Amino acid sequence: MPVITCVEDLRVLAKQRVPRMFYEYTDSGSWTESTYRANEADFQGIKLRQRVAVNMDDRSTATTMVGEAVRMPVALAPTGLAGMQHADGEILAARAAKAFGIPFTLSTMSICSIEDVAQGTGHHPFWFQLYMMRDRDFMVRLMGRARDAGCPVLVLTLDLQVIGQRHKDIKNGLTAPPKPTLANLLNLMTKPRWCLGMAQTRRHGFGNLIGHAKGVSDMSSLGAWTREQFDPTLSWADIDWVRRQWPGKLILKGIQDVADARLALNSGADAMIVSNHGGRQLDGAESSIRALPAIVDAVGDRIEVHMDGGIRSGQDVLKAWALGARGTYIGRAFLYGLGAMGETGVRKALELIHNELDITMAFTGHTQIGQVDKGILIAP
Ligand SMILES: Cc1cc2nc3c(=O)[nH]c(=O)nc-3n(C[C@H](O)[C@H](O)[C@H](O)COP(=O)(O)O)c2cc1C
């Protein structure tokens, strides 16, 4: 068993253990992947001020996100098909998040259903992510199911009404479950752990949709579902409609532009997430960490601004916090842990990120994350 010391180690192990089509579904961006790369790379350009001879004892990274206590300002991002990275993946990730003390966000496009996750976590509250779909009745039913499961927060994703092309998914013929083609069978033969796990669960398709949604030609295909069901006419009036339907907290995900941030501020949402969907949608968009400061400047004193995209370490979390993000989300960092080692792997990812965050905060001369601000950064 390799010694795991960073998220990159989890990625390498996940690549060995997860079937190629699902590993590559995670480790990819759209078209040239320039935004995917920039999300990570732009964190490296931000430099920290090292301080010494400051009392570094008794530290805490605890804070709140939309009023919920969190052990660090990190939540698990909604990710489709997590239950294909590892059998029962969403349940395992939700358990790891619960044990660690941060929120788990379940994607509409999950393998385990809302009800599966509620049951699998002993009805511990989790967040639910929704897309704007043509079938408004189906949306209402999904929101009702999320409410019945005790979800306190709805994350409405705004940046995937049309889907950005990811070359690898097309080449791999991505479906859940995989089709029994010769190429898939040969690849699956090299992933015995994954196959064993899948043989022991009945959760192999889109749990929130199968048996609940109508009018989709291929229930196994993410691409077909998106093209047929997602509503390309989405407008701020529709967001207003969701606000009126959902009684809990509402977070808008996929804001990259100051103009949209101002509109989001007036939408009645409780928070917004500066996000480019992990570089999976508009290739050529600015990295999230670059887009963040202008949005914080414009609206950060009136609404909680969160961000995601490219976070692979606790140092990245601290930099985002210093630039004004009052919460962050990790997608791939937890998916690599999940693919590598299931629930243990997600916990490992969270522990690594927490340790990096805590130690980096100490090096910059702080003991409480609430006191960390732009002052820890070297001005560019
Ligand atoms: C494999 C994968 C699947 C995703 N599926 C969804 C989804 O179903 N809904 C959603 O709002 N965002 C989805 N996202 C975007 C994430 O919520 C998040 O914005 C992104 O992963 C952040 O970037 P990071 O992976 O670099 O942390 C997905 C991302 C990945 C990597």
Ligand as a Chemical Component Dictionary entry (heavy atoms), coordinates in Angstrom:
data_LIG
# 
_chem_comp.id                   LIG 
_chem_comp.type                 NON-POLYMER 
_chem_comp.pdbx_formal_charge   0 
_chem_comp.three_letter_code    LIG 
# 
loop_
_chem_comp_atom.comp_id 
_chem_comp_atom.atom_id 
_chem_comp_atom.alt_atom_id 
_chem_comp_atom.type_symbol 
_chem_comp_atom.charge 
_chem_comp_atom.model_Cartn_x 
_chem_comp_atom.model_Cartn_y 
_chem_comp_atom.model_Cartn_z 
_chem_comp_atom.pdbx_ordinal 
LIG C1  C1  C 0 -16.455 14.540 -12.464 1  
LIG C2  C2  C 0 -17.166 15.825 -12.185 2  
LIG C3  C3  C 0 -18.552 15.859 -12.209 3  
LIG C4  C4  C 0 -19.228 17.046 -11.925 4  
LIG N1  N1  N 0 -20.596 17.049 -11.887 5  
LIG C5  C5  C 0 -21.243 18.175 -11.480 6  
LIG C6  C6  C 0 -22.645 18.160 -11.279 7  
LIG O1  O1  O 0 -23.310 17.136 -11.459 8  
LIG N2  N2  N 0 -23.237 19.317 -10.879 9  
LIG C7  C7  C 0 -22.524 20.467 -10.652 10 
LIG O2  O2  O 0 -23.100 21.491 -10.291 11 
LIG N3  N3  N 0 -21.196 20.495 -10.823 12 
LIG C8  C8  C 0 -20.535 19.368 -11.208 13 
LIG N4  N4  N 0 -19.181 19.394 -11.342 14 
LIG C9  C9  C 0 -18.433 20.623 -11.005 15 
LIG C10 C10 C 0 -18.058 20.631 -9.531  16 
LIG O3  O3  O 0 -19.189 20.831 -8.725  17 
LIG C11 C11 C 0 -17.055 21.743 -9.205  18 
LIG O4  O4  O 0 -17.538 22.959 -9.710  19 
LIG C12 C12 C 0 -15.674 21.475 -9.775  20 
LIG O5  O5  O 0 -15.360 20.106 -9.684  21 
LIG C13 C13 C 0 -14.633 22.286 -9.020  22 
LIG O6  O6  O 0 -13.369 22.084 -9.552  23 
LIG P1  P1  P 0 -12.291 21.032 -8.978  24 
LIG O7  O7  O 0 -12.719 19.675 -9.468  25 
LIG O8  O8  O 0 -11.031 21.487 -9.586  26 
LIG O9  O9  O 0 -12.328 21.107 -7.464  27 
LIG C14 C14 C 0 -18.490 18.216 -11.639 28 
LIG C15 C15 C 0 -17.096 18.167 -11.623 29 
LIG C16 C16 C 0 -16.441 16.986 -11.879 30 
LIG C17 C17 C 0 -14.929 16.960 -11.823 31 
# 
loop_
_chem_comp_bond.comp_id 
_chem_comp_bond.atom_id_1 
_chem_comp_bond.atom_id_2 
_chem_comp_bond.value_order 
_chem_comp_bond.pdbx_ordinal 
LIG C1  C2  SING 1  
LIG C2  C3  SING 2  
LIG C2  C16 DOUB 3  
LIG C3  C4  DOUB 4  
LIG C4  N1  SING 5  
LIG C4  C14 SING 6  
LIG N1  C5  DOUB 7  
LIG C5  C6  SING 8  
LIG C5  C8  SING 9  
LIG C6  O1  DOUB 10 
LIG C6  N2  SING 11 
LIG N2  C7  SING 12 
LIG C7  O2  DOUB 13 
LIG C7  N3  SING 14 
LIG N3  C8  DOUB 15 
LIG C8  N4  SING 16 
LIG N4  C9  SING 17 
LIG N4  C14 SING 18 
LIG C9  C10 SING 19 
LIG C10 O3  SING 20 
LIG C10 C11 SING 21 
LIG C11 O4  SING 22 
LIG C11 C12 SING 23 
LIG C12 O5  SING 24 
LIG C12 C13 SING 25 
LIG C13 O6  SING 26 
LIG O6  P1  SING 27 
LIG P1  O7  DOUB 28 
LIG P1  O8  SING 29 
LIG P1  O9  SING 30 
LIG C14 C15 DOUB 31 
LIG C15 C16 SING 32 
LIG C16 C17 SING 33 
# 
